[in-house]
Every structure is written in C-alpha cells, then in structure tokens.
C-alpha cells in the first residue's frame, strides 16, 4: 500500500477537490469552500516566511516615493515591517505660496497613504470576508476559457465594491484578481490589478498589486519578492 506524502496545501486541496469530482458544475458554495481551504493552507505556510515589499507611488507618471520593507509574521500572525529605506526629506518653501503648496502636498500625501492602506484590505484575500459575501448572497460564479472560473464578490470590503477572483480549476488556486472600489466616496473610483504566483511548496502569494486612482492620477505599485523561510 502506497502512502501519499505532500505539503499541507496539497493535502488540503486534495480533500476539498475530491468532493468536487462528482459535480460537473460545482456550486458557488463548493468553490468558496475550495478557495478558503487553499488560502488557509497557503497562509499557514507563509506565516513561516519573510520577504521584501517594495511600494512605489507615482503621481501623473512621476515617481513620488519608493519604500522597501522587510516583512514577516509576528507571534500574533500579523505582518511586521522593518524599513529598509529612509525617504529623503523634501525641501520646504517659504511664504504664503509655500504654505499653500505644503498644505496641498500634505493632502495628496495623506491620499497616497490611504491608497496604500486600501491595498492591504484586499490582499491577501480574507476567507472571513469571502464567506460573509457568500452568506449574504453576494457571490457569483462565471466559467472562463482555459479551465478557469471567476468568483465575483460584491460588497466585499465596502458597500458597492467588486472583487473578481479567477481560479485555476486544476488546483483551486487563485491566478489573478480585479477589484473596483473607492476611497473617500463612491465617485472616487479606484481599481486594483492583483497577480498571484506560487512558491515551490505551492503556497500562494501576490507578487504584484497595482492600484490605479485614475481621477487623481495616482498609481501605487506593490511588489513582493525574495520569499525565504524566516531565520534562514
């Protein structure tokens, strides 16, 4: 008798996908269960890793800031960050015009910070929020070409937002996601383009997240790279 040996994520996905074999067209509930299992298995693995996060904020095509952080999960499971770069202090202008310029700059800086914070509300996908949207009847399933399906959740984080997640049917892992949301008001539309990849142990992470606040001309590009086990 052969014994199967695999990573926790492989085992979790096999257990979930096994129940899907008998259904030619899995329901939203079945896909949500499979997605949550893959996300939980991936997170259990990633909790033991550290990586480098690079955040580049651009305004109307001009780079305004670049921040690099060493990231890892603390004992409470939350991501801890150690800055690897120190932003250069901006020169201050004098007089009334200088004060007006500084006020506008601070306002824009606050908006940029809010945009970066918004990314964290959608990445990584939260199983709790996924289940909440599904239970509220705000999840739908769309077949796609190339052995993919799209799970779309509305009112995922904010009322009126949309989180569309494409899954690979062969392993129930996320491939990409597109989010339409907002910051200050529903008229302040923000779009997120999320790409997913897997480590050698099949743990899923998001190497690239791009936020586009078109009305403001702001683009936030978040790159995650250099994954390795903590302490190695």
C-alpha positions in Angstrom: 0.0 0.0 0.0 1.4 3.4 -1.0 1.5 6.3 1.3 0.9 9.8 -0.1 3.3 12.4 1.2 2.7 16.0 0.3 2.7 19.5 1.6 -0.2 20.7 3.8 -1.6 22.7 0.9 -1.6 19.7 -1.4 -3.4 17.6 1.2 -6.0 20.3 1.9 -6.7 20.8 -1.8 -7.0 17.1 -2.4 -9.5 16.7 0.4 -11.6 19.6 -0.9 -11.3 18.9 -4.7 -12.2 15.3 -4.1 -15.7 16.3 -3.2 -15.9 18.4 -6.4 -15.2 15.5 -8.7 -18.7 14.2 -8.5 -20.2 17.5 -9.5 -19.9 18.5 -13.2 -20.7 22.1 -12.4 -19.6 22.9 -8.8 -21.8 25.4 -7.0 -20.7 28.8 -5.6 -20.6 27.2 -2.1 -18.3 24.4 -3.3 -15.9 26.8 -5.0 -15.9 29.1 -1.9 -15.0 26.1 0.3 -12.2 25.1 -2.1 -10.9 28.7 -2.3 -10.9 29.2 1.5 -9.1 25.9 2.0 -6.3 26.9 -0.4 -6.0 30.3 1.1 -5.8 28.9 4.7 -3.2 26.3 3.7 -1.1 28.9 1.9 -1.3 31.3 4.9 -0.2 28.5 7.3 3.0 28.1 5.1 3.6 31.8 4.5 3.5 32.5 8.3 6.9 30.9 8.5 8.4 33.1 5.7 9.8 36.6 5.3 10.0 38.7 2.2 10.8 42.1 0.8 7.9 44.5 0.0 8.6 47.4 -2.4 6.0 50.1 -2.7 6.3 52.7 -5.5 3.8 55.6 -5.5 3.6 57.7 -8.7 1.6 60.9 -9.4 0.8 61.6 -13.1 3.6 59.3 -14.2 6.2 60.8 -11.9 7.6 58.6 -9.1 7.0 60.3 -5.8 8.1 57.7 -3.3 9.7 54.3 -3.1 9.7 52.3 0.1 11.2 48.9 0.8 10.3 46.9 3.9 11.4 43.5 5.3 8.2 41.7 6.2 7.4 38.8 8.4 4.6 37.5 10.5 4.7 38.2 14.2 3.6 35.8 17.0 0.1 37.2 16.6 0.0 36.4 12.9 0.1 40.0 11.8 2.6 41.2 9.3 5.5 43.1 10.8 7.6 45.5 8.8 11.2 46.8 9.1 12.0 49.7 6.8 15.0 49.0 4.5 15.0 52.6 3.0 14.7 56.1 4.5 12.9 58.7 2.4 14.8 61.9 1.8 13.3 65.0 3.5 11.6 67.3 1.0 12.7 70.9 0.8 10.3 73.4 2.4 9.1 76.5 0.6 8.7 79.8 2.4 5.9 82.4 2.3 2.2 82.1 1.7 2.6 80.2 -1.6 4.9 77.8 0.2 2.3 77.2 2.9 -0.4 76.6 0.3 1.9 74.2 -1.6 2.8 72.4 1.6 -0.9 72.0 2.5 -1.8 70.6 -0.9 1.2 68.3 -0.7 0.2 67.0 2.8 -3.4 66.4 1.4 -2.0 64.4 -1.5 0.4 62.6 0.8 -2.5 61.5 3.0 -4.4 60.3 0.0 -1.4 58.3 -1.1 -1.1 56.7 2.3 -4.8 55.9 2.3 -4.3 54.3 -1.2 -1.5 52.1 0.1 -3.6 51.1 3.1 -6.5 50.2 0.8 -4.4 47.6 -0.9 -3.9 45.8 2.4 -7.7 45.5 2.8 -7.9 43.3 -0.4 -4.6 41.5 -0.4 -4.3 38.7 0.6 -8.0 37.7 0.2 -9.7 37.2 3.5 -11.6 33.9 4.0 -13.9 35.6 6.5 -14.9 38.3 4.0 -15.3 35.8 1.3 -17.7 33.7 3.4 -19.6 36.9 4.5 -20.2 37.9 0.9 -21.3 34.4 0.0 -23.7 34.1 3.0 -25.2 37.4 2.0 -25.9 36.1 -1.5 -23.4 38.4 -3.0 -21.1 35.9 -4.7 -21.4 34.6 -8.3 -19.6 32.0 -10.4 -18.7 32.5 -14.1 -17.0 29.9 -16.2 -13.9 31.1 -18.2 -11.9 29.7 -21.1 -8.8 27.7 -20.3 -10.0 25.7 -17.3 -10.7 28.7 -15.2 -13.7 30.1 -13.3 -14.3 33.6 -11.8 -15.7 34.1 -8.4 -17.1 37.6 -8.0 -17.9 39.1 -4.6 -19.8 42.4 -4.2 -19.8 44.5 -1.1 -16.6 42.6 -0.1 -14.9 45.3 2.0 -17.1 48.3 1.2 -20.6 48.8 0.1 -20.7 48.8 -3.7 -17.2 47.4 -4.3 -16.5 44.3 -6.5 -13.8 41.7 -6.1 -13.4 39.3 -9.0 -11.1 36.4 -8.4 -10.0 34.0 -11.2 -9.3 30.4 -10.1 -7.4 27.6 -11.8 -9.7 24.6 -11.9 -6.8 22.1 -11.8 -5.7 23.1 -8.3 -8.3 25.6 -7.0 -5.6 28.3 -6.6 -6.1 32.0 -7.4 -4.5 33.2 -10.6 -5.4 36.9 -10.7 -8.0 39.3 -9.3 -9.5 42.6 -10.3 -11.0 45.0 -7.7 -13.2 48.0 -8.3 -13.6 50.0 -5.1 -13.2 53.6 -3.8 -11.5 55.7 -1.1 -13.3 58.8 0.2 -16.6 58.4 -1.8 -18.1 56.1 -4.4 -17.3 58.7 -7.0 -13.6 58.3 -6.1 -13.2 55.1 -8.1 -10.1 53.0 -7.5 -9.1 49.9 -9.4 -6.7 47.1 -8.3 -5.0 44.6 -10.5 -3.6 41.6 -8.5 -1.4 38.8 -9.8 -0.8 35.6 -7.9 2.0 33.1 -8.0 3.1 30.1 -6.0 6.2 29.1 -4.2 7.8 25.7 -4.7 5.6 24.3 -1.9 2.5 25.6 -3.7 1.8 28.4 -1.2 0.1 31.2 -3.0 1.2 34.9 -2.7 0.7 38.1 -4.6 4.0 39.2 -6.2 2.3 42.2 -7.9 -0.5 44.5 -6.9 -1.2 47.7 -8.8 -3.7 50.3 -7.6 -4.9 52.9 -10.1 -6.7 56.0 -8.8 -7.4 57.4 -12.3 -9.2 60.6 -11.2 -6.2 61.6 -9.0 -3.5 60.3 -11.4 -2.1 58.2 -8.6 -0.7 54.7 -9.2 0.6 52.5 -6.3 2.7 49.6 -7.3 3.3 47.0 -4.6 5.9 44.2 -5.3 6.5 41.3 -3.0 9.7 39.2 -3.6 12.6 37.4 -2.1 10.5 34.9 -0.1 12.5 32.7 2.2 11.9 30.9 5.5 12.3 33.1 8.5 15.8 32.8 10.1 17.3 31.1 7.1 
